[in-house]
Amino acid sequence: MSNIALRLAWRNLWRYPRRTWLTVGAMIFSNSLLVFSISLQFGSYEMMINNTLQAFTGHIQVQREGYLDDPKMRYVLPDITAMADRLRSSLDSNQIAARAAGFALVSSNDRSYGLQILGVEPEFEPFVSTIPGLIKQGRYLDKDSDEEIVIGSVLARNLKVKLGDEVTFLGSGRDDSFAAGVARVVGIFETGSADLDRSMAQVSLAYFQDAFTMGGSGHSITLRAATIDEVPMLKQRVKTLIAGRDKLVVLDWEVLQPGLKQAIQADMTSAWFMYGVLIILVAFSVLNTQLMSVLERTREFGTMMALGLKPSNLARLVMTETFMMASLGLAIGVFIGYLITAYLSVVGFSYPGMEEMADKFNLPDRMYPNVSLLSLTLGPGIVAIGCLLAAIYPALRLYLLLPIEAMRAV
């Protein structure tokens, strides 16, 4: 479009500055709100993923092929401690811990309950799990904690045991022999999840391997990434490091916790339903503004058509005016939204009661919006497209305009 046409579109846009600013103001408000909301949503998803995975699963696990779907004792990683040490050395990270898992019947003097017993590396487990930080009574396992066990608060209540009491466990070892042991309760954790506090206990990996005849083997190596964005790269590096080992697989959190990804997708869908309502309202505002503009200039358009200007030129003029208006709303809205979001991404965002809940569950007490190119442009970009689509109807009306009748319009 020529420079004259652009100047004409800009002049027409400010014939009624109040109406234009009201429409642009609606765009600015919606774009700022969308930038903040989407950034906060992405940040909350990252926080939800990290909090869920830090409790137990980790971001990545190395397992024997088939163990995830059918966790049998014989699906082991040989020399698991040495393998974990090599990964820690190669990746230069302590956020890697070896584990072994088995099911057993745990008994006190009065009661018996079935649960899962985990063998963990006490010196590295705190780097990949929040459970060591949730000990409410006693202490967590230490490096030399043979014949010691930490249990959940619900299980302690059900078994009627306290710190210093002994519990007996009986299960099946790797070679199908009886696995039995007596361990002293040194710590009681409370995660806030009754199921987890009832159904899991932890002992040292060395003690587990001895009791369950594992022979130095284990079932998984859990890794924790610094951020969720680093998971794909970390996964690829781990794959490279274990490439020479047969029947080992590297699984990320999406495979380990498929329900978590589905929950995020469901939340995203519901959120975009509300965003869609906001975008439609802004689009109707643009439709109303441009339709009024076209109707008010009927005589002007009729005169221009009588002088030889084609309807397509007038339609492009209306679309150019809409584009300018949408661009102005997008630029200012994204700028304001960025300022708000960037500030909160540093100081954090919390709501009443969040700090108490975070302290109880050993979690961060603030959410931090995730400022990215996608969060800055996704919502405003859709608003701009919606505004341009809304202007199509007023532009098409110009094709039905008859010059003589238009010039007679009052």
N, C-alpha and C positions, 0 to 999 in steps of 0.2 A: 504494500500500500504506500502511496506517495506521502511525502512529508506534509503536504497540504491537508490530506485526508486525516493524518494523525493529529494535526493541530485542530482541525475541525471537530474531531471526536473528543479531544480534551476540552475544547471550549463548550461543546454540548453537555459534557459531563457536569460542568459547574454552572449551568444555567440556574439550577435550583440546588445551591450548596447544602441546604439543610437536609433535603431528601437524599442527596448523594452521601453525605456524612452519616446519616442514619443507616443507610444500607452498608456502607463501608464499616461503620461501627459494629454492626451485627457480624460482619466477616471477621473483624479484628477480635471481637470477644470469642467467637466460636473457634477461631484458629489458635488463640492463646490457650483456651480451655483444652482443646484437643492436644496441643503440644504437651501441656502439663499432665493431662490425664494419661495419655499414651506412654509418656516417659515414666510416670509413676507406676503405671501398670507393668511395664517391662521391668522396672526395678523391683517391684513386689514379686514378680514371677521369679526373678533371680534369687531374691531372698527366700521365697518359699521353697525353691528347688534346693538351695544350699542348706536351709534349716532341716528339710526332710532328709536329705542325703547324709548330712553330718551326724544325724542321730545314730545311723548304723551302716547304711548301704555304701556310702562313698560315691564319688563321681564315676569311678572306673573300677572294675574288678578283673583280675586274671583268674580264670577257672579252667578246670578240665572240661573238655567238650561233653555236653550232655548233663553236666551237674546242675545247671540252673533249672532245667525241666524235671530232672529226676535226681534229687540230692542224696545219692547213695554214698555210704562211707568209703567205698572202694574207688570212687572217682576222685583221685587225689593228685596233688602236685608234689612230686618227689623233691626232697631237699628244699622245702619251702623257705626255711629261714635263710639259707644261702642265696636263694633266688631273690628274696626280698632285699637282702643286703646289696646284691649286685644292682638291682633297680634303684635303690637309694643312692648308691655311688654314681651310677651312670646318669641319673636324672638330677643329682645334687639336691635331693629333697628328703626331709624326714617324714613327709606326709604320706608314708607308705607303710602298711602293716600287714603281716601275715596272720591268717586265722585258720582255725579248724572248727568244725561243728559236728555235734552229735546229739541224739535224743536219748534221754535217760529218765528213770524214775528216781526222784529225790525224796528222801525220807528224813523226818525228824523223829523225836521220841513218840510223837502223837499222831502225825499224819504223813501222807505220801502224795506227791503230785508229779505228773509228767511235764517235762519242759525241755527246752533246747539248751545245751551247755556249749559255750563257745570257749575255745582256747585262743588266747590273744597274747600279743607281745606287749607286756605292761609298759615298757619304755616308749613304744611308738603308737599304741592305741589312742592316747589323748590327742594325737595330731590328726586323726581321721574320724573320730567319734566324739560326740558331746557327752556320752554316758559317763566317762571318768570325771567330768566336771559336775555331775548331778548326784554325787555321793552325799546323802543327807546325814548319814550316821557312819562313823568309823572312817576308813580310808580306802583308797583304791589299791589294786594289786601293785606290788613292786617287782623288781627284776628277779628277786629270789623268793617269790611267793609260792613255793611248793605247798601243796595241801592247804591252800587258802582259796576262798571263793567269795565273790560279791554277788548279791542277789537283789531282786526288785522288792520294793516296799510291800506290794500286794502279796508276793510269794512269802515274804517273811511273816506277814500277818497270818496267812493261811497255814504255814507250817508251825506257827507259834514259836519262832526262834528269834534270838536277839544277837547282838555282837558277842563274839566269843563262843557261841554254841557250835556244835558240830552237826553236820548233815551227811547222810550217806547217799551216794548215787549208784545206780545200777543200770547198765545199758549194754549195747552190743558193740564190740570192737571191730576194727577193720577186717580182721581175719575171722569174723563171726564168733569169736570167743566172748565170754562175759567180761564186760568192762565194769569194774567196781572201784570205789574209792571213798575215803572219808576226808572231808575238808572242813576247815573252821571258817565261820563267817567273819570276815574282817571289814566288810562294807555293805551298806544297803543304799541302793540308788532309787531315785524317784524321777521318772521321765515325764509324768503327767499322762501317760498312756497306760491305762489299767491292763490292757492286753500284754504290752511289753513288760510291765513290772511284774506280771504274773507268770510269764512263760519263758523268761530267759535268765540265765546266770552265766558268769564268766569266771574262768580260771586261767592260770598262766598256760601258754602254749606248750611249754616243756612238760608240765604236769598232765595236760590233756593227752599229749602224745604217748606218755608212759602208761596212763590209765587205759587208753583206747587202742593200745598196740599199733600206733601209727608209724613207728619207725622213722621219725624225722619228717614225715609227710604232713600235708595240710590240705585244706580245700579251697582257699581263695587268698589272693593278695589284694587288699583294698587300697586304692589311691585316691587322694583328694587334690583337686586342682585349685589354683589360686582364685580363679573366676570361672564362671560357667562357659565363657567364650573360649577359654583355653583347653576345654575338654577334647575337641576334635584333634588338635595338634598333639596333646599329651597321649591320646589314644594311639595315634599313628607312631609316635616315638616308642611306646611300649610294644606295639606290634613288631617294630623293627628289632627291638632288643631281644624278643623271645622267638624270633623267626625260625631259629634252628630247632626248636622244641616241638615234638609231635603232639598232636591232640590238645593243644592249649588254645584258648580263645580269650580275646580281650573284649569285654562288654562295657558299654557306657550306660549312663543312668537311664536313658530312654528305653533300653532293653531290660535293665534291672528293675525299673519302676515304671512300667507302661501306664499304670493308672494315674501317675502324677502328670504325665504329658496329656492324657485325656482330660484331666481336670482343668489344666491350663487352657486347652482348646475350648472346652465348654465355657469357661469364664470369658475368654476372648470373644466368643460368639455372642454371649449375652451383653458384653460391653459394647460391641459394635452395633448391636440393635439400638442402644441408647444414642450412640454417636450418630447413627443413621438418621434418627429423628431430628437431632440438632442440625445435621447437614441439610435435610429436607426443608426445615424451617428457614434456613438461610437462603436456600435456592428459591423458595417461594417469595421471599423478600426481594430478591433480585428480579424475579419474574414480574412482580407487581411494579417495581420501579421502572423497569424497561418498557413494560406495556403502557404505563402512564406516559412515559416519555414519547413513545411512538404515537399514541393517540393525540397528545398535545401538539405534536408537530405535523399533523396530517396535512394542513394547508402548505406548510413548508416543503414537505416531501412531494406533494402534488405539483408544486411549482418547479421543483428540481427535476421531476420526471418529465414535465412539459418542456423543459429546456434540453432534454435529451439524456438525462442520467438514467441508467438502467436500475431496475429493482434490486439486482444483485449487488450493485455498488452501495445502495442504501442499506441492504441487509448486512454487508461487510462493515459498514459504518457503525451500525448498532452492535454488532459482535465485537468490534474494536473498542467501543465504549465499555462494554461489559468486561472485556479482557483487561482494560486499564483499571477498572474498578476492582476486579478480582485480584490483580497484581498488587494494588495498593493495600488492600485488606490482607493479602498473604504476607507481604513484606513486613508490615507493622505488626501483624498478629504473631508471626514467627519470632520477630525480634523481642516482643514483650514476653511471649511464652518461654523463649530461651533464657531471658534474664531471670525469670522466676524459677525455672527449672534448674538452671545452673547454680543458683544460690542454694536451693534446697538439696542439690546433689552433693553439696559440701557440708552443710550444717545438718542435713537429715530432716525427715518428716515423721512425726509421731502423732498419735491420737490418745485421748485420755484412757488410762489403764494399760497402755502398751508396755510401759517400763516395768510395771509389776508382773505382767505376764512374761516378759522377756527374762526377768530375773529368776522367775520360777522355773523356766524351762532351759536356762543357760543359753539364751538366744540373744541376738542383737536387739537393742531397744529402740532402734530407729530404722525407717525405710529410706532408701536413697534413690531418687529418680535416676533412671538410666538415660543420659543425654546421648543421642546418636543421630546420625544423618537420617535414619529411618524414622525415628520418633519425631524429628523436627519437620519432616516433609510429608509423611504419610497422610495424616489428617488434613492439614491445609491443602495438600495437593488434590485430595478428593473434593474438598469444599470448592476449590477453583474450578474443577471439572464440572461439578454440579451447577455452579453459577453460569458457566458457559452453555451448558445444556438447557438451563432455564431460559436463556435469552433466545433460544432457537425459535420459540413460538412467536414472540414479538417481531423477530426478523422475518419470519415467513409471512406474516400479515402484510408486509410491504409488497409481496408479489400479487396480492389481490387488490391492490390500490389502483383506482382509476384516476388519472390526472385531473380530468375535468371535475368529477365529483369531489375529489380531495380538495381542490382549490375553492370549492363552494362551502366546505365544511366550516362551521362556526368555531 
